[in-house]
Amino acid sequence: MASEAHAETLALREQFDTAAQQKDVATLGMWIFLITEVMFFGGMFLAYTVYRSSYPNVFARASSSINVYYGALNTVVLICSSFTMVLAVRGAQLGKRITTIVFLGLTLFLGLVFLGVKAFEWGEKFHEHHVPGPGFHLAGVPPGLQGQAQLFFSLYFAMTGLHALHMVVGAGLVITMMWLTYKGRFTAEYMTPIDITGLYWHFVDIIWIFLFPLLYLVDRHMGK
């Protein structure tokens, strides 16, 4: 108990009176950051919704060209990663170092699986010439409407690319938490960084829950 109290004291920054106060401030700071991220992604969602309403047929055709099975697989992967992250946080709350490291490792593995599937999917889009630019061509769309199809894929790559970037950041945070846990920097009384990392990870997963139906499922049947 004395060593735990000592670890908690070392983790307490001088501007805070108690560890609970420090945790509350850190959590509030993360929520404020996530709110700004919601507004950022919200702007992209709004732009996508407006253009999809303006060009429903072409957007439906473009959406139907994306492999829905990759999107569904990645959805399952991220849901599982949220579950393993919850178990990692719970392990940290109980002061179980090995349990925490194992579930953080599983979360990292699932995150890398997601990025691998996404990279493979992007590779297919490059091979099919669905990347906006001079060589772009989407079968089934008249030449005069290819610009609308490029607009869809511009939004697709921007939104999934930004989400993937957040996943990379999340993976970096998880690796850091694994290392600090291994070094014994956290106890059951002080595990705020792991808790905050979990909050960030869940946010990134939730963003994908919105991206998947928006890009892959909405009006997909119209493009067949």
N, C-alpha and C positions, 0 to 999 in steps of 0.2 A: 504493500500500500504506500509505503514511503517513496519507493521509486516511481510509482505512478504519479504521486503528487508532485514529485520533483520534475517529471517530464512535462506535466501540465504547467508548472510554473515557468519552465524554460520556453514553452510554446506561447505563453501569454506576452503580448506586446505591451510596451510601457504605457501606451495611450489608453489602455483598457484597465478597468478595475477588476473584472472577473472574467473567467473563461466563458461563462454564459453570455456576457455582454459582447465579447469578441466574436462568438459564434453568431449571435443575432445580427451583428453588423456585417459580417462576412456573407451571411445568407441574404440579407437585404441587398447588399451590393450585387450579388449574383442575380437576384430577381430583377433589379433595375437593368442590369446588362441584358438579361433575356427579354425584357420588355422592348428594349431598343432593337433587338434582333427580330422580335415579332413584327415590329413596325417595318423593318427592312424587308423581310420576307413577305409581309402583307402587301407592300407596294408591288412586288413582283407578281403575287397572286392576283392582285387587282388588274394589272396590265394584261396578264394572261386571260383573265375572265372577259375583259373588254374585247380583246382581239378575237377570242374564241366566239363570242356573241356576234362579232362583225363578220367573221368568215367561218361559219359553222361547218360547211361541207368540206372545205379544204383542211381545216384543223382536224375534223373527224378522220379524213383519209390519212393525214400525217400520223395521227395518234394510233390508227390501226396498223401502221407499219412498224411500230415499236413492239418488241417481243414482251408480251404481257407476263409470260412465265418467269422471265428474269426479274421483273418488277415484283411479282408475287413471292418469288423465292427470297428476294432481299427484304420484303416486308416481314416474312417469317423470321429471317435471320435477326433483324433488328428487334422484333418483339422478344425473341429469346435473349438477346443481349441486354435488354432492359431488365429481364428477370434475373440474369446472372449479376447485373450491377446491384440490384436490390439485395441479393444474397451477399455480395461483397460488402455493402454498407452495413448490413446486419452483422456480418462477421466482425467488422471493425467496432461496431457498437458493443459487442460482447468481448472485445479484446482478444479475439482469436486470429493471430497473425497469419498462420498457414492458410486457414479458411479464406481470409481476406485476399491473400495473394493468389490463391487458386481461382477464385471467382473473378478477380480482376483480370487474371490471365485468360479465362474463358471469354470474358467480355471483349478483351483486346482481340482474341482470335476471331470472334464473330464479326467484330468491326472490320477486320482485315478481309474476311470472307466477303462482306458487303462491298468493300472497295474493289476486290478482285472481280466480282460479278459485274460491277458497274463498269470497270475498265474493259472487260470483255464485251459488254453491250455497246460501249462507245466505239470499240474497235469494229464491230459489225456496222455501225452507222458510217464510219469512215470508208469501209469497204464498199458499202452500198451507195456512196456518194450523197449521203444525206447531211453532210456538214455544210452549212451556209458558205457560199463562195462561188467562184466562177464555174466549178465543176459540178455544182449541185443539180440533182435531178430526182424527182419523186414520180415514180410510175403512176399512171392513172390520173395525173393532174395536167390540165391543158397548159401549154407554154405561157399563156398570159396570166396564169394563176400560180406559177412556180414561186413568185415573190412572196405570196401568202404562205406557201408551204415552208419557205425559208424562214419566215417570221416565226412559225411554230417551232422549228428546230433551233432557232436562235434562243427562244425562251426556254426550250427544253434543255439545251446545253448550259445556259446560264443558271437555271434553277437547280438542276442536278449537279452541276459543277460546284456551285456555291455550297450546296448541301454536302458534297463530298469533301470540300475543303474543311467544313466544320467537323466532319468525321475524322479527318487527319489530325486536327487540333485535339479532338477528344481522345484519339489514340495516344497522342503525345502525353496528355494529362494522365491517362490510365497507366502508361509506362512509368511516369514520374511517381504516381501513387504506389505502384508496386515496389519501386526501388526504396522509397521512403518507409514503406511498411516493413520491408526486409531489413532496413537499418534500424528498426525499432523506434521510429519517430512518433508513432501514434499509440495511444492507449484507449481503453474504453471510455476514459474521461475526456480525452482529446483526440478527435478524429474528424474535425471540421473540414479539412481539405478533401477528404474522401467523400464526405457528405455533399460538398459543393460540386465535386467532379461528377457525382451521380446525378445531381440536379441538371447539370449541363448535358450529360449524356442522354437523359430522358427527353430533354427539350429537342435535341437533334433527332431522336427517334420519332417524336411527335410530328416534327416537320415533315418527315418522310411519309407518315400516315396520311397527311394531306396531299403530298405530291403524288403519291401512287394513284389514287383515283382520278385526280385532276388531269394528269398527263396520260395515263394508260387506259382508264375505264370510261370516262364520261363520253357518251355518244359514240363509243367505239364501233357499235354495230352499223352506224351510218356510213362508215368509211369502207365497209366490206364490198 
